[in-house]
């Protein structure tokens, strides 16, 4: 079992705090396993079995409890007086009015609540209002490159394993199928179809499923490229798939809510303001792209961007695409400590390429860290305070 230490440490840090812990992320990224690992931690640290109530609402054994009143009565009857009761509700979005159940339990003493969901909409609108200020969200992603390497049992052969990581998927169960591409493809196709049908088509009442899939394929084929709803609609319409910008926007929102794609908004570094047009999109798993588009090759530089973008999210940053004068900075990463700037490039051994990658970073006049991440296997170098670092070393946490 892959331990997912970074996410586990977050749950441990919030243990017994009067906050609802909400773990979100795409289907099959490891949310249920994380809860199992955390429950084992609790048992190892003196929590008895009777203090743990765990329900996975995708298990038909609990189908009757999808009625919110029955669920509330079930949970209430199992609370232990004068002892902390740990409640785990997995894939809780299957329950209508689940926030009322959670809110009612939250106000009781000695109750520590953990819930998971595969859709961001579960925290939108009225739901967020009902539990506003009472929860902390932990956004989960499939395996990082470091977790993938550790799970293979060796930190050697980084180049070979990086290629495997991209093609064979970062979803945890894909490791069990390692080296069996046909089975991995079937597994990823199952995740993809479940998300499209269960999480998007049924919930959003979408009638043109083929058009939704066409938009998804378009985004997967254009990761890291500046896009807008209008641009996607115009391109698809000119190719014979007529669609309007509002429909594209609706589909993009649904895909983002299901954690299939992530939108990186643009930010004017000098003007310190967000820009409204031509954001970029990155996808949750490169292996899923290979499954969907076959052998069609994406720009390898954009794939590297995608991997770096997701890693920055894992490390707790809010991530934007930067604009400084006429130049673009691949990523502006912001957290409580400040800001950092990143460029991603396959190689900067060519002098003109290095100059092109340095120019945007040199145009930024603050003193925050600036870094170029490259696949060149060269020693780290610096250029007026800008670090050039091997991307795999950075992904593995071998360099700050």
C-alpha positions as CSV (number, residue, x, y, z in Angstrom):
1,X,0.0,0.0,0.0
2,X,1.4,3.4,-1.0
3,X,1.5,5.5,2.1
4,X,0.8,9.0,0.6
5,X,2.8,10.6,3.4
6,X,2.3,14.2,2.6
7,X,-1.5,13.9,2.6
8,X,-1.4,11.7,5.7
9,X,0.6,14.3,7.6
10,X,-2.1,16.9,6.8
11,X,-4.8,14.7,8.3
12,X,-2.7,14.0,11.3
13,X,-2.1,17.7,11.8
14,X,-5.8,18.4,11.8
15,X,-6.7,15.4,14.1
16,X,-9.3,16.3,16.8
17,X,-9.4,19.9,15.5
18,X,-13.0,21.3,15.3
19,X,-13.0,21.3,11.6
20,X,-14.6,19.0,9.0
21,X,-11.8,17.4,7.0
22,X,-12.8,17.2,3.3
23,X,-10.5,15.2,0.9
24,X,-11.3,15.9,-2.7
25,X,-9.8,14.7,-6.0
26,X,-10.4,12.7,-9.2
27,X,-11.8,9.2,-8.9
28,X,-9.2,6.5,-8.1
29,X,-6.5,9.0,-7.0
30,X,-6.3,7.2,-3.6
31,X,-8.8,9.0,-1.4
32,X,-10.3,5.9,0.1
33,X,-6.9,4.3,0.6
34,X,-5.7,7.5,2.4
35,X,-8.6,7.2,4.8
36,X,-7.7,3.5,5.5
37,X,-4.1,4.4,6.1
38,X,-5.2,7.2,8.5
39,X,-7.5,4.8,10.3
40,X,-4.6,2.4,10.8
41,X,-2.6,5.3,12.2
42,X,-5.4,6.0,14.7
43,X,-5.6,2.4,15.8
44,X,-1.8,2.3,16.3
45,X,-2.1,5.4,18.5
46,X,-4.7,4.1,21.0
47,X,-8.0,4.6,19.2
48,X,-10.3,1.6,19.7
49,X,-12.3,0.0,16.8
50,X,-15.6,1.2,18.4
51,X,-14.4,4.8,18.0
52,X,-14.1,4.5,14.2
53,X,-17.2,4.6,11.9
54,X,-16.3,4.2,8.3
55,X,-18.8,4.2,5.4
56,X,-18.0,4.1,1.6
57,X,-21.2,5.1,-0.2
58,X,-20.1,3.3,-3.4
59,X,-20.5,0.1,-1.5
60,X,-24.0,-1.3,-1.9
61,X,-24.0,-2.5,1.7
62,X,-24.6,1.1,2.7
63,X,-27.2,1.9,0.0
64,X,-29.9,2.4,2.6
65,X,-27.9,5.0,4.3
66,X,-27.9,7.3,1.3
67,X,-31.1,8.7,2.9
68,X,-29.8,11.6,5.0
69,X,-32.2,11.0,8.0
70,X,-31.3,7.3,8.1
71,X,-27.6,8.1,7.9
72,X,-27.9,10.7,10.7
73,X,-29.8,8.2,13.0
74,X,-27.2,5.5,12.2
75,X,-24.2,7.7,13.1
76,X,-25.9,9.2,16.1
77,X,-26.6,5.8,17.6
78,X,-22.9,4.9,17.4
79,X,-21.4,7.9,19.0
80,X,-19.5,7.1,22.2
81,X,-20.1,9.2,25.2
82,X,-17.0,10.9,26.7
83,X,-14.7,9.6,23.9
84,X,-13.8,10.9,20.5
85,X,-15.7,9.2,17.7
86,X,-14.0,9.4,14.3
87,X,-16.5,9.4,11.4
88,X,-15.3,8.7,7.8
89,X,-17.8,9.2,5.0
90,X,-16.3,8.2,1.6
91,X,-17.8,9.6,-1.6
92,X,-20.4,11.5,0.4
93,X,-21.8,13.3,-2.7
94,X,-24.0,10.3,-3.2
95,X,-26.2,11.5,-0.3
96,X,-28.7,14.2,-0.9
97,X,-28.5,16.9,1.8
98,X,-25.3,15.4,3.2
99,X,-24.2,18.9,4.6
100,X,-27.2,18.8,7.0
101,X,-26.0,15.5,8.4
102,X,-22.4,16.7,8.7
103,X,-23.4,20.0,10.2
104,X,-25.6,18.3,12.8
105,X,-22.7,16.0,13.8
106,X,-20.2,18.8,13.8
107,X,-22.0,20.7,16.6
108,X,-21.7,17.7,19.0
109,X,-18.8,17.2,21.3
110,X,-16.2,14.5,20.7
111,X,-16.9,14.0,17.0
112,X,-14.1,14.2,14.4
113,X,-15.5,14.1,10.8
114,X,-13.6,13.2,7.6
115,X,-15.4,13.1,4.2
116,X,-14.3,12.6,0.6
117,X,-15.8,13.5,-2.8
118,X,-14.8,13.3,-6.4
119,X,-16.5,16.5,-7.5
120,X,-15.7,20.1,-6.6
121,X,-19.4,21.0,-6.9
122,X,-19.9,19.4,-3.5
123,X,-18.3,22.5,-2.0
124,X,-20.2,25.1,-4.1
125,X,-23.2,27.2,-3.6
126,X,-25.5,26.4,-0.7
127,X,-23.4,23.5,0.5
128,X,-20.3,25.7,1.1
129,X,-22.6,28.3,2.8
130,X,-24.0,25.7,5.2
131,X,-20.6,24.5,6.4
132,X,-18.7,27.7,5.6
133,X,-15.8,28.3,8.0
134,X,-16.1,24.8,9.5
135,X,-14.0,22.8,7.1
136,X,-10.6,22.4,5.7
137,X,-10.1,21.0,2.2
138,X,-7.3,18.7,1.2
139,X,-7.0,18.4,-2.5
140,X,-5.6,15.1,-3.6
141,X,-3.8,14.2,-6.9
142,X,-2.6,10.9,-8.3
143,X,1.0,9.8,-7.5
144,X,3.8,12.3,-7.8
145,X,6.9,11.2,-9.6
146,X,8.7,10.7,-6.3
147,X,5.9,8.5,-5.0
148,X,6.0,6.6,-8.2
149,X,9.7,6.0,-8.0
150,X,9.5,5.0,-4.3
151,X,6.7,2.5,-5.1
152,X,8.9,0.8,-7.7
153,X,11.3,-0.2,-4.9
154,X,14.3,1.6,-6.3
155,X,15.3,5.2,-7.0
156,X,17.5,4.2,-9.9
157,X,16.8,4.4,-13.6
158,X,15.1,7.8,-13.3
159,X,15.0,8.5,-17.0
160,X,13.3,5.1,-17.8
161,X,10.9,5.4,-15.0
162,X,10.0,9.0,-15.8
163,X,8.9,7.8,-19.3
164,X,6.9,5.0,-17.7
165,X,5.3,7.4,-15.3
166,X,4.0,9.5,-18.2
167,X,2.9,6.6,-20.4
168,X,1.6,4.1,-17.8
169,X,-0.2,6.6,-15.7
170,X,0.2,8.2,-12.2
171,X,-3.0,6.6,-10.9
172,X,-2.0,4.3,-7.9
173,X,-3.5,1.1,-9.2
174,X,-1.7,1.5,-12.5
175,X,1.4,0.4,-10.6
176,X,-0.2,-3.0,-10.0
177,X,-0.6,-3.2,-13.8
178,X,2.9,-2.0,-14.5
179,X,4.3,-3.3,-17.8
180,X,0.9,-4.4,-19.0
181,X,-0.1,-1.5,-21.4
182,X,-3.4,-3.1,-22.6
183,X,-4.7,-3.6,-19.0
184,X,-3.6,-0.1,-18.0
185,X,-5.5,1.3,-21.0
186,X,-8.6,-0.6,-20.0
187,X,-8.3,0.6,-16.5
188,X,-7.9,4.3,-17.5
189,X,-10.7,4.0,-20.0
190,X,-12.9,2.7,-17.1
191,X,-12.0,5.8,-15.0
192,X,-12.6,8.1,-17.9
193,X,-16.0,6.6,-18.8
194,X,-17.2,6.7,-15.2
195,X,-16.2,10.3,-14.8
196,X,-17.9,11.3,-18.1
197,X,-21.1,9.4,-17.4
198,X,-21.6,9.5,-13.6
199,X,-19.9,12.8,-12.7
200,X,-20.7,15.0,-15.7
201,X,-23.4,13.7,-18.1
202,X,-25.9,12.5,-15.4
203,X,-25.4,15.4,-13.0
204,X,-25.3,18.1,-15.7
205,X,-28.0,16.5,-17.8
206,X,-25.9,16.8,-20.9
207,X,-27.5,15.3,-24.0
208,X,-24.7,15.6,-26.5
209,X,-22.1,13.2,-25.0
210,X,-20.1,13.1,-28.1
211,X,-19.6,16.9,-28.1
212,X,-18.5,16.8,-24.5
213,X,-15.9,14.1,-25.3
214,X,-14.8,16.2,-28.3
215,X,-14.1,19.2,-26.1
216,X,-12.2,17.0,-23.6
217,X,-10.1,15.5,-26.4
218,X,-9.4,19.1,-27.7
219,X,-8.1,20.2,-24.3
220,X,-6.1,17.0,-23.9
221,X,-4.5,17.7,-27.3
222,X,-3.7,21.3,-26.4
223,X,-2.3,21.1,-22.9
224,X,-0.2,24.2,-22.0
225,X,-1.6,26.2,-24.9
226,X,-3.5,29.5,-24.4
227,X,-7.2,28.7,-24.8
228,X,-10.5,30.4,-24.4
229,X,-14.1,29.1,-24.7
230,X,-14.5,31.1,-27.9
231,X,-11.2,29.8,-29.4
232,X,-12.2,26.2,-28.7
233,X,-15.7,26.8,-30.1
234,X,-14.3,28.5,-33.3
235,X,-11.7,25.8,-33.9
236,X,-14.2,22.9,-33.4
237,X,-16.8,24.6,-35.5
238,X,-14.4,25.2,-38.4
239,X,-13.6,21.5,-38.2
240,X,-17.2,20.6,-38.7
241,X,-18.3,20.2,-35.0
242,X,-20.5,23.2,-34.5
243,X,-20.6,24.4,-30.9
244,X,-21.0,27.8,-29.2
245,X,-18.7,29.4,-26.6
246,X,-21.2,29.1,-23.7
247,X,-21.6,25.4,-24.2
248,X,-17.8,25.0,-24.2
249,X,-17.6,27.1,-21.0
250,X,-20.2,24.8,-19.4
251,X,-18.2,21.7,-20.4
252,X,-14.9,23.1,-19.2
253,X,-16.5,23.9,-15.8
254,X,-17.8,20.4,-15.5
255,X,-14.5,18.8,-16.4
256,X,-12.7,21.1,-13.9
257,X,-15.2,20.2,-11.2
258,X,-14.5,16.5,-11.8
259,X,-10.7,17.2,-11.5
260,X,-10.0,15.9,-15.0
261,X,-8.5,19.2,-16.1
262,X,-7.1,22.2,-14.2
263,X,-7.2,25.8,-15.3
264,X,-4.2,28.0,-14.8
265,X,-5.3,31.7,-15.0
266,X,-3.0,34.4,-16.3
267,X,-1.4,37.0,-14.0
268,X,0.2,40.3,-14.9
269,X,3.3,40.3,-12.7
270,X,4.1,44.0,-13.0
271,X,0.5,45.2,-12.8
272,X,-0.3,42.7,-10.1
273,X,-3.6,41.8,-11.5
274,X,-5.4,38.8,-13.0
275,X,-6.1,38.7,-16.7
276,X,-9.4,37.4,-18.1
277,X,-8.4,35.9,-21.4
278,X,-6.5,32.9,-22.8
279,X,-5.9,30.8,-19.7
280,X,-4.1,27.5,-20.0
281,X,-5.3,24.0,-19.1
282,X,-3.4,21.0,-17.7
283,X,-4.7,17.5,-17.3
284,X,-4.7,15.3,-14.2
285,X,-2.7,12.4,-15.7
286,X,-0.6,12.1,-18.9
287,X,-1.3,8.4,-19.1
288,X,-4.9,9.2,-19.6
289,X,-3.9,11.4,-22.5
290,X,-2.1,8.5,-24.2
291,X,-5.2,6.4,-23.6
292,X,-7.5,8.9,-25.2
293,X,-5.4,10.2,-28.1
294,X,-3.3,7.1,-28.8
295,X,0.2,7.6,-30.2
296,X,-0.4,11.2,-31.2
297,X,2.5,13.1,-29.8
298,X,2.1,16.2,-27.7
299,X,4.9,18.8,-27.5
300,X,7.2,17.1,-24.9
301,X,7.8,20.6,-23.5
302,X,4.1,21.0,-22.7
303,X,4.0,17.6,-21.1
304,X,6.9,18.6,-18.8
305,X,5.0,21.8,-18.0
306,X,2.0,19.7,-17.1
307,X,4.0,17.5,-14.7
308,X,5.6,20.6,-13.1
309,X,2.2,22.3,-12.8
310,X,0.7,19.4,-10.9
311,X,3.7,19.1,-8.6
312,X,3.4,22.8,-7.7
313,X,-0.2,22.1,-6.7
314,X,0.9,19.1,-4.6
315,X,3.3,21.4,-2.8
316,X,0.5,23.7,-1.8
317,X,1.0,26.6,-4.3
318,X,-1.7,28.6,-6.1
319,X,-0.3,28.5,-9.6
320,X,-0.8,31.1,-12.4
321,X,0.7,31.7,-15.9
322,X,2.7,34.9,-15.6
323,X,2.9,37.8,-18.0
324,X,5.7,40.4,-17.7
325,X,5.8,43.0,-20.5
326,X,5.7,41.0,-23.7
327,X,7.1,37.9,-22.2
328,X,5.4,34.8,-20.6
329,X,6.6,33.1,-17.4
330,X,5.4,29.5,-17.4
331,X,4.4,29.5,-13.7
332,X,3.9,32.1,-10.9
333,X,3.6,30.0,-7.7
334,X,2.2,31.6,-4.6
335,X,1.9,30.3,-1.1
336,X,1.9,31.7,2.5
337,X,5.7,32.2,2.3
338,X,5.7,34.3,-0.9
339,X,6.1,33.8,-4.6
340,X,8.4,31.7,-6.8
341,X,8.8,31.8,-10.6
342,X,9.4,28.8,-12.9
343,X,10.3,28.2,-16.5
344,X,10.0,24.7,-18.0
345,X,12.2,23.7,-20.9
346,X,13.3,20.3,-22.3
347,X,16.8,21.6,-22.9
348,X,18.6,24.9,-22.6
349,X,22.0,23.7,-23.9
350,X,21.5,25.8,-27.0
351,X,22.6,29.4,-26.1
352,X,19.6,31.0,-27.9
353,X,17.1,28.8,-26.1
354,X,18.8,29.6,-22.7
355,X,18.6,33.3,-23.5
356,X,14.9,33.0,-24.4
357,X,14.1,31.2,-21.1
358,X,16.1,33.6,-19.0
359,X,14.7,36.8,-20.5
360,X,11.2,36.7,-18.9
361,X,12.7,35.9,-15.4
362,X,15.3,38.7,-15.8
363,X,12.4,41.1,-16.5
364,X,11.0,40.5,-13.0
365,X,12.4,43.1,-10.6
366,X,11.6,41.4,-7.3
367,X,13.8,39.2,-5.2
368,X,11.6,36.0,-5.1
369,X,13.2,32.7,-6.2
370,X,13.4,32.1,-10.0
371,X,14.2,28.8,-11.5
372,X,14.5,27.1,-14.9
373,X,13.6,23.4,-14.8
374,X,15.0,21.4,-17.6
375,X,15.6,17.7,-18.6
376,X,19.3,18.4,-19.3
377,X,21.4,16.1,-17.1
378,X,23.9,18.9,-16.3
379,X,25.1,20.2,-12.9
380,X,23.0,23.0,-11.4
381,X,24.0,26.5,-12.6
382,X,23.0,30.1,-11.8
383,X,22.6,33.2,-14.0
384,X,22.3,36.4,-12.0
385,X,20.5,34.5,-9.2
386,X,18.3,32.5,-11.6
387,X,18.8,28.8,-10.9
388,X,18.9,26.1,-13.7
389,X,17.9,22.8,-12.2
390,X,17.3,19.3,-13.5
391,X,13.5,18.8,-13.5
392,X,13.7,15.2,-12.3
393,X,15.9,16.2,-9.4
394,X,13.3,18.8,-8.5
395,X,10.4,16.5,-8.8
396,X,12.1,14.0,-6.5
397,X,12.8,16.7,-3.9
398,X,16.6,16.4,-4.3
399,X,16.9,20.2,-4.7
400,X,15.0,23.0,-3.0
